[in-house]
Amino acid sequence: MSKEISMFGETIESMIDTKPEFTDNLMYAMSILSDAQEELERNNKETARKFINKAKYFISEEGRKK
C-alpha cells in the first residue's frame, strides 16, 4: 500500500472509488493529465508526477479490457 501512496498519492482502491461512473478510463485519464499540466504550471512537480501515474494506471486498465 505504501508503494501506491508513493506512486499515486492514494491507494488504487481509492482512485477507482473516486472515478465518476459515467466517465470511461480514457476520458478520465485525459482529465487527470489536465490536472497534471496545471500542477506543472504551479511548479508542483511531485503532485504532477502522481497525477501522471494515475493517468497511466487508467490508460493501462483500458488496455487490459481489450
CHARMM internal coordinates of N, CA and C (Angstrom, degrees):
IC EDIT
DIST 1 N 1 CA 1.4496
DIST 1 CA 1 C 1.5258
ANGL 1 N 1 CA 1 C 111.43
DIST 1 C 2 N 1.3269
ANGL 1 CA 1 C 2 N 118.86
DIHE 1 N 1 CA 1 C 2 N -38.84
DIST 2 N 2 CA 1.4667
ANGL 1 C 2 N 2 CA 119.77
DIHE 1 CA 1 C 2 N 2 CA -179.26
DIST 2 CA 2 C 1.5267
ANGL 2 N 2 CA 2 C 111.11
DIHE 1 C 2 N 2 CA 2 C -64.74
DIST 2 C 3 N 1.3382
ANGL 2 CA 2 C 3 N 117.35
DIHE 2 N 2 CA 2 C 3 N -27.88
DIST 3 N 3 CA 1.4643
ANGL 2 C 3 N 3 CA 120.53
DIHE 2 CA 2 C 3 N 3 CA 175.17
DIST 3 CA 3 C 1.5324
ANGL 3 N 3 CA 3 C 109.45
DIHE 2 C 3 N 3 CA 3 C -65.13
DIST 3 C 4 N 1.3299
ANGL 3 CA 3 C 4 N 116.42
DIHE 3 N 3 CA 3 C 4 N -40.92
DIST 4 N 4 CA 1.4638
ANGL 3 C 4 N 4 CA 120.61
DIHE 3 CA 3 C 4 N 4 CA 178.12
DIST 4 CA 4 C 1.5276
ANGL 4 N 4 CA 4 C 110.76
DIHE 3 C 4 N 4 CA 4 C -63.18
DIST 4 C 5 N 1.3154
ANGL 4 CA 4 C 5 N 116.40
DIHE 4 N 4 CA 4 C 5 N -42.78
DIST 5 N 5 CA 1.4696
ANGL 4 C 5 N 5 CA 120.50
DIHE 4 CA 4 C 5 N 5 CA 179.51
DIST 5 CA 5 C 1.5219
ANGL 5 N 5 CA 5 C 109.90
DIHE 4 C 5 N 5 CA 5 C -62.86
DIST 5 C 6 N 1.3192
ANGL 5 CA 5 C 6 N 116.34
DIHE 5 N 5 CA 5 C 6 N -41.45
DIST 6 N 6 CA 1.4556
ANGL 5 C 6 N 6 CA 120.77
DIHE 5 CA 5 C 6 N 6 CA 179.26
DIST 6 CA 6 C 1.5247
ANGL 6 N 6 CA 6 C 111.62
DIHE 5 C 6 N 6 CA 6 C -65.35
DIST 6 C 7 N 1.3244
ANGL 6 CA 6 C 7 N 116.88
DIHE 6 N 6 CA 6 C 7 N -39.71
DIST 7 N 7 CA 1.4581
ANGL 6 C 7 N 7 CA 121.15
DIHE 6 CA 6 C 7 N 7 CA -177.25
DIST 7 CA 7 C 1.5225
ANGL 7 N 7 CA 7 C 113.24
DIHE 6 C 7 N 7 CA 7 C -78.53
DIST 7 C 8 N 1.3368
ANGL 7 CA 7 C 8 N 116.14
DIHE 7 N 7 CA 7 C 8 N -42.24
DIST 8 N 8 CA 1.4575
ANGL 7 C 8 N 8 CA 121.00
DIHE 7 CA 7 C 8 N 8 CA -170.20
DIST 8 CA 8 C 1.5310
ANGL 8 N 8 CA 8 C 115.04
DIHE 7 C 8 N 8 CA 8 C -115.04
DIST 8 C 9 N 1.3174
ANGL 8 CA 8 C 9 N 116.64
DIHE 8 N 8 CA 8 C 9 N -16.46
DIST 9 N 9 CA 1.4602
ANGL 8 C 9 N 9 CA 120.09
DIHE 8 CA 8 C 9 N 9 CA -174.77
DIST 9 CA 9 C 1.5143
ANGL 9 N 9 CA 9 C 112.88
DIHE 8 C 9 N 9 CA 9 C 84.46
DIST 9 C 10 N 1.3137
ANGL 9 CA 9 C 10 N 116.73
DIHE 9 N 9 CA 9 C 10 N 1.35
DIST 10 N 10 CA 1.4667
ANGL 9 C 10 N 10 CA 123.87
DIHE 9 CA 9 C 10 N 10 CA 178.67
DIST 10 CA 10 C 1.5299
ANGL 10 N 10 CA 10 C 107.74
DIHE 9 C 10 N 10 CA 10 C -165.46
DIST 10 C 11 N 1.3113
ANGL 10 CA 10 C 11 N 116.30
DIHE 10 N 10 CA 10 C 11 N 173.99
DIST 11 N 11 CA 1.4612
ANGL 10 C 11 N 11 CA 119.41
DIHE 10 CA 10 C 11 N 11 CA 179.23
DIST 11 CA 11 C 1.5287
ANGL 11 N 11 CA 11 C 109.92
DIHE 10 C 11 N 11 CA 11 C -80.19
DIST 11 C 12 N 1.3131
ANGL 11 CA 11 C 12 N 115.73
DIHE 11 N 11 CA 11 C 12 N 159.39
DIST 12 N 12 CA 1.4617
ANGL 11 C 12 N 12 CA 120.10
DIHE 11 CA 11 C 12 N 12 CA 176.18
DIST 12 CA 12 C 1.5213
ANGL 12 N 12 CA 12 C 109.76
DIHE 11 C 12 N 12 CA 12 C -61.38
DIST 12 C 13 N 1.3068
ANGL 12 CA 12 C 13 N 116.87
DIHE 12 N 12 CA 12 C 13 N -40.60
DIST 13 N 13 CA 1.4647
ANGL 12 C 13 N 13 CA 121.00
DIHE 12 CA 12 C 13 N 13 CA 178.55
DIST 13 CA 13 C 1.5313
ANGL 13 N 13 CA 13 C 110.63
DIHE 12 C 13 N 13 CA 13 C -57.56
DIST 13 C 14 N 1.3132
ANGL 13 CA 13 C 14 N 116.69
DIHE 13 N 13 CA 13 C 14 N -43.36
DIST 14 N 14 CA 1.4564
ANGL 13 C 14 N 14 CA 121.21
DIHE 13 CA 13 C 14 N 14 CA 178.67
DIST 14 CA 14 C 1.5306
ANGL 14 N 14 CA 14 C 111.16
DIHE 13 C 14 N 14 CA 14 C -65.11
DIST 14 C 15 N 1.3320
ANGL 14 CA 14 C 15 N 116.99
DIHE 14 N 14 CA 14 C 15 N -40.63
DIST 15 N 15 CA 1.4690
ANGL 14 C 15 N 15 CA 120.48
DIHE 14 CA 14 C 15 N 15 CA 178.60
DIST 15 CA 15 C 1.5192
ANGL 15 N 15 CA 15 C 110.54
DIHE 14 C 15 N 15 CA 15 C -61.03
DIST 15 C 16 N 1.3103
ANGL 15 CA 15 C 16 N 116.60
DIHE 15 N 15 CA 15 C 16 N -43.97
DIST 16 N 16 CA 1.4658
ANGL 15 C 16 N 16 CA 121.41
DIHE 15 CA 15 C 16 N 16 CA -179.18
DIST 16 CA 16 C 1.5268
ANGL 16 N 16 CA 16 C 110.11
DIHE 15 C 16 N 16 CA 16 C -66.26
DIST 16 C 17 N 1.3336
ANGL 16 CA 16 C 17 N 116.08
DIHE 16 N 16 CA 16 C 17 N -41.54
DIST 17 N 17 CA 1.4664
ANGL 16 C 17 N 17 CA 120.31
DIHE 16 CA 16 C 17 N 17 CA -178.88
DIST 17 CA 17 C 1.5243
ANGL 17 N 17 CA 17 C 113.04
DIHE 16 C 17 N 17 CA 17 C -65.19
DIST 17 C 18 N 1.3454
ANGL 17 CA 17 C 18 N 117.43
DIHE 17 N 17 CA 17 C 18 N -30.83
DIST 18 N 18 CA 1.4636
ANGL 17 C 18 N 18 CA 119.89
DIHE 17 CA 17 C 18 N 18 CA -176.85
DIST 18 CA 18 C 1.5305
ANGL 18 N 18 CA 18 C 113.15
DIHE 17 C 18 N 18 CA 18 C -90.88
DIST 18 C 19 N 1.3249
ANGL 18 CA 18 C 19 N 117.75
DIHE 18 N 18 CA 18 C 19 N -6.78
DIST 19 N 19 CA 1.4704
ANGL 18 C 19 N 19 CA 120.95
DIHE 18 CA 18 C 19 N 19 CA 177.97
DIST 19 CA 19 C 1.5242
ANGL 19 N 19 CA 19 C 108.38
DIHE 18 C 19 N 19 CA 19 C -71.83
DIST 19 C 20 N 1.3314
ANGL 19 CA 19 C 20 N 117.45
DIHE 19 N 19 CA 19 C 20 N 127.23
DIST 20 N 20 CA 1.4730
ANGL 19 C 20 N 20 CA 119.19
DIHE 19 CA 19 C 20 N 20 CA 178.14
DIST 20 CA 20 C 1.5306
ANGL 20 N 20 CA 20 C 111.11
DIHE 19 C 20 N 20 CA 20 C -59.10
DIST 20 C 21 N 1.3108
ANGL 20 CA 20 C 21 N 116.13
DIHE 20 N 20 CA 20 C 21 N 138.40
DIST 21 N 21 CA 1.4697
ANGL 20 C 21 N 21 CA 121.30
DIHE 20 CA 20 C 21 N 21 CA -177.12
DIST 21 CA 21 C 1.5196
ANGL 21 N 21 CA 21 C 112.49
DIHE 20 C 21 N 21 CA 21 C -62.59
DIST 21 C 22 N 1.3133
ANGL 21 CA 21 C 22 N 117.46
DIHE 21 N 21 CA 21 C 22 N -33.67
DIST 22 N 22 CA 1.4618
ANGL 21 C 22 N 22 CA 121.70
DIHE 21 CA 21 C 22 N 22 CA -174.75
DIST 22 CA 22 C 1.5279
ANGL 22 N 22 CA 22 C 113.11
DIHE 21 C 22 N 22 CA 22 C -81.53
DIST 22 C 23 N 1.3206
ANGL 22 CA 22 C 23 N 117.62
DIHE 22 N 22 CA 22 C 23 N -3.20
DIST 23 N 23 CA 1.4607
ANGL 22 C 23 N 23 CA 122.00
DIHE 22 CA 22 C 23 N 23 CA -176.95
DIST 23 CA 23 C 1.5207
ANGL 23 N 23 CA 23 C 110.11
DIHE 22 C 23 N 23 CA 23 C -104.98
DIST 23 C 24 N 1.3436
ANGL 23 CA 23 C 24 N 116.51
DIHE 23 N 23 CA 23 C 24 N 130.18
DIST 24 N 24 CA 1.4609
ANGL 23 C 24 N 24 CA 117.70
DIHE 23 CA 23 C 24 N 24 CA 176.76
DIST 24 CA 24 C 1.5270
ANGL 24 N 24 CA 24 C 109.55
DIHE 23 C 24 N 24 CA 24 C -79.37
DIST 24 C 25 N 1.3210
ANGL 24 CA 24 C 25 N 115.79
DIHE 24 N 24 CA 24 C 25 N 168.17
DIST 25 N 25 CA 1.4648
ANGL 24 C 25 N 25 CA 121.49
DIHE 24 CA 24 C 25 N 25 CA -173.76
DIST 25 CA 25 C 1.5231
ANGL 25 N 25 CA 25 C 112.81
DIHE 24 C 25 N 25 CA 25 C -60.12
DIST 25 C 26 N 1.3316
ANGL 25 CA 25 C 26 N 117.45
DIHE 25 N 25 CA 25 C 26 N -40.77
DIST 26 N 26 CA 1.4606
ANGL 25 C 26 N 26 CA 119.47
DIHE 25 CA 25 C 26 N 26 CA -176.98
DIST 26 CA 26 C 1.5286
ANGL 26 N 26 CA 26 C 112.16
DIHE 25 C 26 N 26 CA 26 C -70.17
DIST 26 C 27 N 1.3155
ANGL 26 CA 26 C 27 N 117.11
DIHE 26 N 26 CA 26 C 27 N -41.05
DIST 27 N 27 CA 1.4619
ANGL 26 C 27 N 27 CA 119.60
DIHE 26 CA 26 C 27 N 27 CA 177.37
DIST 27 CA 27 C 1.5311
ANGL 27 N 27 CA 27 C 110.28
DIHE 26 C 27 N 27 CA 27 C -65.59
DIST 27 C 28 N 1.3124
ANGL 27 CA 27 C 28 N 115.90
DIHE 27 N 27 CA 27 C 28 N -38.58
DIST 28 N 28 CA 1.4594
ANGL 27 C 28 N 28 CA 119.75
DIHE 27 CA 27 C 28 N 28 CA 178.31
DIST 28 CA 28 C 1.5272
ANGL 28 N 28 CA 28 C 110.36
DIHE 27 C 28 N 28 CA 28 C -65.10
DIST 28 C 29 N 1.3323
ANGL 28 CA 28 C 29 N 117.24
DIHE 28 N 28 CA 28 C 29 N -40.97
DIST 29 N 29 CA 1.4673
ANGL 28 C 29 N 29 CA 121.24
DIHE 28 CA 28 C 29 N 29 CA 177.96
DIST 29 CA 29 C 1.5255
ANGL 29 N 29 CA 29 C 110.34
DIHE 28 C 29 N 29 CA 29 C -61.25
DIST 29 C 30 N 1.3280
ANGL 29 CA 29 C 30 N 117.37
DIHE 29 N 29 CA 29 C 30 N -40.43
DIST 30 N 30 CA 1.4624
ANGL 29 C 30 N 30 CA 120.34
DIHE 29 CA 29 C 30 N 30 CA 178.47
DIST 30 CA 30 C 1.5253
ANGL 30 N 30 CA 30 C 110.72
DIHE 29 C 30 N 30 CA 30 C -62.92
DIST 30 C 31 N 1.3056
ANGL 30 CA 30 C 31 N 117.01
DIHE 30 N 30 CA 30 C 31 N -39.93
DIST 31 N 31 CA 1.4589
ANGL 30 C 31 N 31 CA 121.29
DIHE 30 CA 30 C 31 N 31 CA 177.67
DIST 31 CA 31 C 1.5317
ANGL 31 N 31 CA 31 C 110.91
DIHE 30 C 31 N 31 CA 31 C -63.51
DIST 31 C 32 N 1.3076
ANGL 31 CA 31 C 32 N 115.97
DIHE 31 N 31 CA 31 C 32 N -42.80
DIST 32 N 32 CA 1.4676
ANGL 31 C 32 N 32 CA 120.72
DIHE 31 CA 31 C 32 N 32 CA 179.14
DIST 32 CA 32 C 1.5303
ANGL 32 N 32 CA 32 C 110.15
DIHE 31 C 32 N 32 CA 32 C -64.32
DIST 32 C 33 N 1.3269
ANGL 32 CA 32 C 33 N 117.11
DIHE 32 N 32 CA 32 C 33 N -39.32
DIST 33 N 33 CA 1.4650
ANGL 32 C 33 N 33 CA 120.02
DIHE 32 CA 32 C 33 N 33 CA 178.39
DIST 33 CA 33 C 1.5296
ANGL 33 N 33 CA 33 C 111.09
DIHE 32 C 33 N 33 CA 33 C -64.97
DIST 33 C 34 N 1.3148
ANGL 33 CA 33 C 34 N 117.58
DIHE 33 N 33 CA 33 C 34 N -34.10
DIST 34 N 34 CA 1.4699
ANGL 33 C 34 N 34 CA 120.47
DIHE 33 CA 33 C 34 N 34 CA 174.30
DIST 34 CA 34 C 1.5211
ANGL 34 N 34 CA 34 C 110.53
DIHE 33 C 34 N 34 CA 34 C -62.99
DIST 34 C 35 N 1.3296
ANGL 34 CA 34 C 35 N 115.72
DIHE 34 N 34 CA 34 C 35 N -40.44
DIST 35 N 35 CA 1.4639
ANGL 34 C 35 N 35 CA 119.83
DIHE 34 CA 34 C 35 N 35 CA 176.57
DIST 35 CA 35 C 1.5288
ANGL 35 N 35 CA 35 C 110.33
DIHE 34 C 35 N 35 CA 35 C -62.62
DIST 35 C 36 N 1.3281
ANGL 35 CA 35 C 36 N 116.33
DIHE 35 N 35 CA 35 C 36 N -39.89
DIST 36 N 36 CA 1.4638
ANGL 35 C 36 N 36 CA 120.61
DIHE 35 CA 35 C 36 N 36 CA 178.91
DIST 36 CA 36 C 1.5262
ANGL 36 N 36 CA 36 C 110.34
DIHE 35 C 36 N 36 CA 36 C -62.69
DIST 36 C 37 N 1.3272
ANGL 36 CA 36 C 37 N 116.83
DIHE 36 N 36 CA 36 C 37 N -41.81
DIST 37 N 37 CA 1.4627
ANGL 36 C 37 N 37 CA 120.02
DIHE 36 CA 36 C 37 N 37 CA 178.00
DIST 37 CA 37 C 1.5222
ANGL 37 N 37 CA 37 C 111.17
DIHE 36 C 37 N 37 CA 37 C -60.10
DIST 37 C 38 N 1.3074
ANGL 37 CA 37 C 38 N 115.84
DIHE 37 N 37 CA 37 C 38 N -42.27
DIST 38 N 38 CA 1.4705
ANGL 37 C 38 N 38 CA 120.08
DIHE 37 CA 37 C 38 N 38 CA 178.77
DIST 38 CA 38 C 1.5252
ANGL 38 N 38 CA 38 C 110.68
DIHE 37 C 38 N 38 CA 38 C -62.59
DIST 38 C 39 N 1.3162
ANGL 38 CA 38 C 39 N 116.68
DIHE 38 N 38 CA 38 C 39 N -41.67
DIST 39 N 39 CA 1.4596
ANGL 38 C 39 N 39 CA 120.09
DIHE 38 CA 38 C 39 N 39 CA 179.33
DIST 39 CA 39 C 1.5250
ANGL 39 N 39 CA 39 C 111.36
DIHE 38 C 39 N 39 CA 39 C -65.63
DIST 39 C 40 N 1.3272
ANGL 39 CA 39 C 40 N 117.21
DIHE 39 N 39 CA 39 C 40 N -35.89
DIST 40 N 40 CA 1.4668
ANGL 39 C 40 N 40 CA 119.89
DIHE 39 CA 39 C 40 N 40 CA 176.24
DIST 40 CA 40 C 1.5240
ANGL 40 N 40 CA 40 C 111.05
DIHE 39 C 40 N 40 CA 40 C -65.09
DIST 40 C 41 N 1.3366
ANGL 40 CA 40 C 41 N 116.84
DIHE 40 N 40 CA 40 C 41 N -38.43
DIST 41 N 41 CA 1.4680
ANGL 40 C 41 N 41 CA 120.78
DIHE 40 CA 40 C 41 N 41 CA 176.72
DIST 41 CA 41 C 1.5308
ANGL 41 N 41 CA 41 C 110.75
DIHE 40 C 41 N 41 CA 41 C -59.88
DIST 41 C 42 N 1.3211
ANGL 41 CA 41 C 42 N 115.14
DIHE 41 N 41 CA 41 C 42 N -33.86
DIST 42 N 42 CA 1.4713
ANGL 41 C 42 N 42 CA 120.89
DIHE 41 CA 41 C 42 N 42 CA -179.64
DIST 42 CA 42 C 1.5190
ANGL 42 N 42 CA 42 C 112.13
DIHE 41 C 42 N 42 CA 42 C -89.03
DIST 42 C 43 N 1.3248
ANGL 42 CA 42 C 43 N 116.56
DIHE 42 N 42 CA 42 C 43 N 4.48
DIST 43 N 43 CA 1.4610
ANGL 42 C 43 N 43 CA 123.81
DIHE 42 CA 42 C 43 N 43 CA 179.81
DIST 43 CA 43 C 1.5349
ANGL 43 N 43 CA 43 C 112.95
DIHE 42 C 43 N 43 CA 43 C 64.33
DIST 43 C 44 N 1.3262
ANGL 43 CA 43 C 44 N 115.99
DIHE 43 N 43 CA 43 C 44 N 29.30
DIST 44 N 44 CA 1.4678
ANGL 43 C 44 N 44 CA 121.69
DIHE 43 CA 43 C 44 N 44 CA 176.03
DIST 44 CA 44 C 1.5222
ANGL 44 N 44 CA 44 C 108.37
DIHE 43 C 44 N 44 CA 44 C -97.41
DIST 44 C 45 N 1.3193
ANGL 44 CA 44 C 45 N 115.16
DIHE 44 N 44 CA 44 C 45 N 74.73
DIST 45 N 45 CA 1.4662
ANGL 44 C 45 N 45 CA 120.69
DIHE 44 CA 44 C 45 N 45 CA -172.27
DIST 45 CA 45 C 1.5271
ANGL 45 N 45 CA 45 C 112.75
DIHE 44 C 45 N 45 CA 45 C -65.10
DIST 45 C 46 N 1.3029
ANGL 45 CA 45 C 46 N 118.33
DIHE 45 N 45 CA 45 C 46 N -38.48
DIST 46 N 46 CA 1.4643
ANGL 45 C 46 N 46 CA 120.80
DIHE 45 CA 45 C 46 N 46 CA -178.78
DIST 46 CA 46 C 1.5238
ANGL 46 N 46 CA 46 C 110.80
DIHE 45 C 46 N 46 CA 46 C -65.78
DIST 46 C 47 N 1.3147
ANGL 46 CA 46 C 47 N 117.17
DIHE 46 N 46 CA 46 C 47 N -42.82
DIST 47 N 47 CA 1.4639
ANGL 46 C 47 N 47 CA 120.40
DIHE 46 CA 46 C 47 N 47 CA 177.87
DIST 47 CA 47 C 1.5176
ANGL 47 N 47 CA 47 C 109.85
DIHE 46 C 47 N 47 CA 47 C -65.42
DIST 47 C 48 N 1.3223
ANGL 47 CA 47 C 48 N 117.47
DIHE 47 N 47 CA 47 C 48 N -42.20
DIST 48 N 48 CA 1.4675
ANGL 47 C 48 N 48 CA 121.55
DIHE 47 CA 47 C 48 N 48 CA 177.82
DIST 48 CA 48 C 1.5253
ANGL 48 N 48 CA 48 C 110.39
DIHE 47 C 48 N 48 CA 48 C -59.71
DIST 48 C 49 N 1.3298
ANGL 48 CA 48 C 49 N 117.17
DIHE 48 N 48 CA 48 C 49 N -42.52
DIST 49 N 49 CA 1.4675
ANGL 48 C 49 N 49 CA 121.34
DIHE 48 CA 48 C 49 N 49 CA 179.38
DIST 49 CA 49 C 1.5271
ANGL 49 N 49 CA 49 C 110.68
DIHE 48 C 49 N 49 CA 49 C -59.41
DIST 49 C 50 N 1.3229
ANGL 49 CA 49 C 50 N 116.80
DIHE 49 N 49 CA 49 C 50 N -42.75
DIST 50 N 50 CA 1.4631
ANGL 49 C 50 N 50 CA 120.63
DIHE 49 CA 49 C 50 N 50 CA 179.61
DIST 50 CA 50 C 1.5257
ANGL 50 N 50 CA 50 C 110.89
DIHE 49 C 50 N 50 CA 50 C -66.56
DIST 50 C 51 N 1.3241
ANGL 50 CA 50 C 51 N 117.42
DIHE 50 N 50 CA 50 C 51 N -40.26
DIST 51 N 51 CA 1.4641
ANGL 50 C 51 N 51 CA 120.29
DIHE 50 CA 50 C 51 N 51 CA 176.97
DIST 51 CA 51 C 1.5275
ANGL 51 N 51 CA 51 C 110.60
DIHE 50 C 51 N 51 CA 51 C -62.22
DIST 51 C 52 N 1.3167
ANGL 51 CA 51 C 52 N 117.11
DIHE 51 N 51 CA 51 C 52 N -42.30
DIST 52 N 52 CA 1.4636
ANGL 51 C 52 N 52 CA 120.41
DIHE 51 CA 51 C 52 N 52 CA 179.31
DIST 52 CA 52 C 1.5287
ANGL 52 N 52 CA 52 C 109.99
DIHE 51 C 52 N 52 CA 52 C -63.48
DIST 52 C 53 N 1.3190
ANGL 52 CA 52 C 53 N 117.73
DIHE 52 N 52 CA 52 C 53 N -41.04
DIST 53 N 53 CA 1.4664
ANGL 52 C 53 N 53 CA 120.24
DIHE 52 CA 52 C 53 N 53 CA 176.70
DIST 53 CA 53 C 1.5249
ANGL 53 N 53 CA 53 C 111.20
DIHE 52 C 53 N 53 CA 53 C -62.55
DIST 53 C 54 N 1.3355
ANGL 53 CA 53 C 54 N 117.46
DIHE 53 N 53 CA 53 C 54 N -39.17
DIST 54 N 54 CA 1.4762
ANGL 53 C 54 N 54 CA 120.39
DIHE 53 CA 53 C 54 N 54 CA 176.91
DIST 54 CA 54 C 1.5189
ANGL 54 N 54 CA 54 C 110.23
DIHE 53 C 54 N 54 CA 54 C -61.72
DIST 54 C 55 N 1.3172
ANGL 54 CA 54 C 55 N 116.68
DIHE 54 N 54 CA 54 C 55 N -46.05
DIST 55 N 55 CA 1.4649
ANGL 54 C 55 N 55 CA 120.44
DIHE 54 CA 54 C 55 N 55 CA 179.84
DIST 55 CA 55 C 1.5207
ANGL 55 N 55 CA 55 C 110.29
DIHE 54 C 55 N 55 CA 55 C -59.86
DIST 55 C 56 N 1.3237
ANGL 55 CA 55 C 56 N 116.70
DIHE 55 N 55 CA 55 C 56 N -44.34
DIST 56 N 56 CA 1.4597
ANGL 55 C 56 N 56 CA 120.66
DIHE 55 CA 55 C 56 N 56 CA 178.97
DIST 56 CA 56 C 1.5232
ANGL 56 N 56 CA 56 C 111.01
DIHE 55 C 56 N 56 CA 56 C -60.98
DIST 56 C 57 N 1.3197
ANGL 56 CA 56 C 57 N 117.40
DIHE 56 N 56 CA 56 C 57 N -37.51
DIST 57 N 57 CA 1.4650
ANGL 56 C 57 N 57 CA 120.81
DIHE 56 CA 56 C 57 N 57 CA 178.18
DIST 57 CA 57 C 1.5256
ANGL 57 N 57 CA 57 C 110.13
DIHE 56 C 57 N 57 CA 57 C -60.68
DIST 57 C 58 N 1.3334
ANGL 57 CA 57 C 58 N 116.84
DIHE 57 N 57 CA 57 C 58 N -49.17
DIST 58 N 58 CA 1.4649
ANGL 57 C 58 N 58 CA 119.53
DIHE 57 CA 57 C 58 N 58 CA -176.93
DIST 58 CA 58 C 1.5272
ANGL 58 N 58 CA 58 C 112.05
DIHE 57 C 58 N 58 CA 58 C -69.20
DIST 58 C 59 N 1.3232
ANGL 58 CA 58 C 59 N 117.90
DIHE 58 N 58 CA 58 C 59 N -32.75
DIST 59 N 59 CA 1.4642
ANGL 58 C 59 N 59 CA 120.69
DIHE 58 CA 58 C 59 N 59 CA 174.83
DIST 59 CA 59 C 1.5279
ANGL 59 N 59 CA 59 C 109.90
DIHE 58 C 59 N 59 CA 59 C -65.71
DIST 59 C 60 N 1.3323
ANGL 59 CA 59 C 60 N 116.73
DIHE 59 N 59 CA 59 C 60 N -42.66
DIST 60 N 60 CA 1.4711
ANGL 59 C 60 N 60 CA 119.45
DIHE 59 CA 59 C 60 N 60 CA 179.70
DIST 60 CA 60 C 1.5172
ANGL 60 N 60 CA 60 C 111.25
DIHE 59 C 60 N 60 CA 60 C -66.48
DIST 60 C 61 N 1.3267
ANGL 60 CA 60 C 61 N 117.48
DIHE 60 N 60 CA 60 C 61 N -34.76
DIST 61 N 61 CA 1.4658
ANGL 60 C 61 N 61 CA 120.71
DIHE 60 CA 60 C 61 N 61 CA 177.26
DIST 61 CA 61 C 1.5242
ANGL 61 N 61 CA 61 C 110.61
DIHE 60 C 61 N 61 CA 61 C -64.33
DIST 61 C 62 N 1.3132
ANGL 61 CA 61 C 62 N 116.85
DIHE 61 N 61 CA 61 C 62 N -37.75
DIST 62 N 62 CA 1.4712
ANGL 61 C 62 N 62 CA 120.81
DIHE 61 CA 61 C 62 N 62 CA 177.90
DIST 62 CA 62 C 1.5228
ANGL 62 N 62 CA 62 C 109.72
DIHE 61 C 62 N 62 CA 62 C -64.13
DIST 62 C 63 N 1.3250
ANGL 62 CA 62 C 63 N 116.21
DIHE 62 N 62 CA 62 C 63 N -40.33
DIST 63 N 63 CA 1.4621
ANGL 62 C 63 N 63 CA 120.25
DIHE 62 CA 62 C 63 N 63 CA 178.33
DIST 63 CA 63 C 1.5182
ANGL 63 N 63 CA 63 C 113.14
DIHE 62 C 63 N 63 CA 63 C -64.75
DIST 63 C 64 N 1.3094
ANGL 63 CA 63 C 64 N 116.53
DIHE 63 N 63 CA 63 C 64 N -31.06
DIST 64 N 64 CA 1.4805
ANGL 63 C 64 N 64 CA 120.67
DIHE 63 CA 63 C 64 N 64 CA 179.38
DIST 64 CA 64 C 1.5242
ANGL 64 N 64 CA 64 C 112.04
DIHE 63 C 64 N 64 CA 64 C -70.45
DIST 64 C 65 N 1.3298
ANGL 64 CA 64 C 65 N 116.55
DIHE 64 N 64 CA 64 C 65 N -24.49
DIST 65 N 65 CA 1.4635
ANGL 64 C 65 N 65 CA 120.35
DIHE 64 CA 64 C 65 N 65 CA -179.39
DIST 65 CA 65 C 1.5237
ANGL 65 N 65 CA 65 C 112.54
DIHE 64 C 65 N 65 CA 65 C -68.33
DIST 65 C 66 N 1.3332
ANGL 65 CA 65 C 66 N 115.54
DIHE 65 N 65 CA 65 C 66 N -23.26
DIST 66 N 66 CA 1.4743
ANGL 65 C 66 N 66 CA 119.17
DIHE 65 CA 65 C 66 N 66 CA -173.13
DIST 66 CA 66 C 1.4987
ANGL 66 N 66 CA 66 C 112.79
DIHE 65 C 66 N 66 CA 66 C -92.88
END
COOR INIT
IC SEED 1 N 1 CA 1 C
IC BUILD
